[in-house]
Amino acid sequence: MKVFLLVIVVLLLIAVVVAWRHGSVAREQQRLADARAEAQRWYERLGGQVMNLHGDDPAARQALADAGERYNAAGGQLQQATSVRQFELARESALEGLAYVRAARMAMGLDPGPELPALAGAAGAGQLTSQREVTVQGQHYKAGPQPAPDMPYYYPGGQVQGRPVPAGWYSTPVWKTALGAGAGVLGGMLIFDALFSPGFGDMGYQEGFADGFAAGDNDISGNDASGAGDFGGGDWGGDFGGGDFGGGDFGGGDF
């Protein structure tokens, strides 16, 4: 009798384990299906906008080109995705594309449409609320909340080399150069510091950016970043006061 009861208990335990594993697999499959559907939904919405919107304004054309690039990226990610995380990345790419679409619609004077879910990559980056201008190594840079003929490049906000870059319109896509290597990285960081240093008084971006910026090591004390003295210390003066950024690597057409 004891042996019989033991067999029954073992069989029940096996049944519970099998049921638990089956439920776990079913739940994971459901999560995967939900993530795929969510990414596909935003991807298709982005595709409809990219296919149907056409703008003559330079800012609108650039924003739509960037939206098209994110559409292609999201499509490639969807084709290769096999996990929830990978589908989430495809969703993020599609949402970035839709952020560029909203910017393009704004540049064309159209209703930008409903608000989008917050971009994970833009957390803490904030948004420009006023125009800012700086001169870095003889080159002039502008950024602001509205598109302009001399600010045709939109950025939806994000972290670039560990620095928060607010959403807004820029005269030059310096974030692309900052993702490169060598002098481009340091040059891009120098421009970001000059544009967004809290030491400039007028923050020019929504709350949330300052904490992210404070994580950096650099302290800039003036609007003109063209001289080594503006950086207040030997480390900056030595790195940026010499020939690395005074010549063609930074002062030329790369930006």
N, C-alpha and C positions, 0 to 999 in steps of 0.2 A: 504493500500500500504506500509506504514512504517513497519507494522508487517511482511509483506511478505519479505521485504528487510532485516529485522532483522533476520528472519529465514534463509534466503540465506547466510548471513554473518556467522551465527553460524555454518551452515552446512559446509561452506568453511573452517572455522577454525578447525572444527572437522576433516575434510579431511586432512588438512595440518598436524595436530598433529599425526594422524594415519599414514600418509605417512612418517613423520619424525621418528616415533617410529619403523616403519617397516624397514626403511633404517638403523637406528641405530642397530637394531637386526641383519640385514643382514651383516652390516660391522663387528660387533663383531663375528658373525659366520665365516666370511671370515678370520678375524685375527686368530681365533682359529684354523681353518683349515690350514692356512699357518704355524702357529707355530707347529702344529702337524706334518705336512709334513717336515718341516725343521729338527725337532728333529729326526724323523724317518729316514731321509736321512743319518744323521751322525751316527745314531745308526747302521744302516745296513752296512755302510762303515766300522765301527769299528768291527762289527761281522765278516765281510769277512777277515779282517786282523788277528783277534784273531784266527780264525779257520785255517788259512793257514800258519801262521808264526810259526816256531819252532826253538829255539836256544839252543845250548849246552853251550854257554858262561854263567857264573853265572849272569852277569849283564843283559844279554838279557833275561834269564829265569825270573829273578825278575821283569823286566819291563813288560814282557808279562803277568806275573801273576797279576801285578797291573792293566794292561789294561783289563784283563778278569774280575777283580773285578768291574771296572768301567762299563764294558759292562753289567754285571748283574744288577748293580745299575740303569743304564739308562733304562734297560728293565722293571724293577719294577716301575720306575717313569712313564714310558710311559703308562703302564697298568692302573695306578691310576690317571693319569693327567686328569683334567677336566677344567683347566683354561690356559690362555696364559702363565702366570707366571710359572705354573707347567711344561708346555712343554718346556719352556726356561731352567728350571733347568735340565730336562732330556737331552736337547741339550748340556748343559754345561758338564754334566757327560760323555756324549759320546765324546766330544772334549777332555776332560781330558784323556780319554782312548786312543784316537788317539795320544795325546802327548806322552804317555807311549810307544805306538807302534813306533813312530818316534825314541824315545830313544833306543828301542830294535833294530831297524834296524841299527842305528848308531853303536851300540855295536857289531853287526854282520858284520859290514863293508859294509852294503848295502846302497843304495841311500835312504835317509829318506823320500823322496817323497815331494809333494808340501807343501808349508807353510799352516798352519792352521789359522783359525780366532783366534784372541787374546782371551785368557781365561779371563772372567770377574773377576774371583777370583784371578788372578795373576797380576792385574793392580798395577803398582808401585813396584812390587817385584824385577824386574830386572832379570838378568841372570849372572851367574858366568862366568868370562872371564880368571881367573887364579886360580891356586891351592892355597888353604889356609889350614893351619894346626894349631891346638891349643891343649893344654893340660888343661883339666878341672878336678880338683879334682883327679889327677892321671890317668885319662883316656884320651887317644889320639883320636882326631877327625880330619878327613880330608874332604875336599870338593873341587870340581873342575869342569871344563866344559866338561871333557872327562871321560868315564868310565875306571875303573882300577880294578884289582883283589881285592884291598883293598877299593874300592869305588863302590860297585855294586848297590847302591840304588839311583834311579832317583827320582827327585821331580820336577814337572812342574812349580813350583813357586806359591806363595800364601801367605795369611795372617794366621799366627798361633798365637793365643792369642794376637791379635793386633799387632804382629810384622811381617814385610815383610821377607819372606824367599825366596831367589833367586832360580831360576831354575838351576839345575845342578845335579851332582853326589855326593853322600855322603857315608861316611864309615858306617854310622848308620842312620836308619830312625828316627832321634830324633824328627821330627815333630809329629810322632804318640804318643810318650810318652808325648810330650808337650800338647797334647789334652786331656790327662788324668787328674787325680786329685792329690792333695797333693804335695809331693816332686817332682813328675815327672814333674808337670807344671813348678815349679821354676827351676828345673834342666835343662829342655829343653830351657827355656828362657836364662839361664846362658850360655849355649852352643852357642845359636844364637848370644848373645851379644859378646861372645869371637870371634866367627868366622867372624862376619860381622860389628863389631864396626868401624865406620869411623876413629876412633882414631888410627887405625893400619897403617895409611898411604896409603898403596897399597889397593885401594878399592876392586879390584878383581871381580867387577860385573859391568854390564852396567849401564849407567846413569838412574836415576829414583828410585833407591833403597834408596839413601841417605835421600831424603825427608821423605820417609816412616819410615826409622829408626829413624830419628830425633824426631818423635812423641813419642818415648819411653822416659823413665825417667832415663835410666842407662847410666853411662859414664865409659868406661873401658880404661885403659891406657897402657896395655901391652899384649903381646901374651900369656903369661903364666897366666891362670886364676885359678891356683891351690891354691893361697894364698889369704887370706882375704884382705891383704894390697893392692892388685891390684885394688880394687874397690873404694879406695880413700875416704871412709866415714863410719861413724858408722852404718848407715842403712845396707849397704852391708856387712860390716865386721861382724856385729852381726848376720845377717841372714845366711851367708854362711861360716863364719869362725868356726862355732861350729860343733856339731855332726850330724846335719841334713843331710849333704851331704858327710860327711867323712866316713860314714859307708856303710852298705849293700844297703840302699835305693838308693843311687846314684852311689857309687863306684863299685857296683857289676855288674851283668850281665844284668840288665834291659835295658841297652843301647847297 
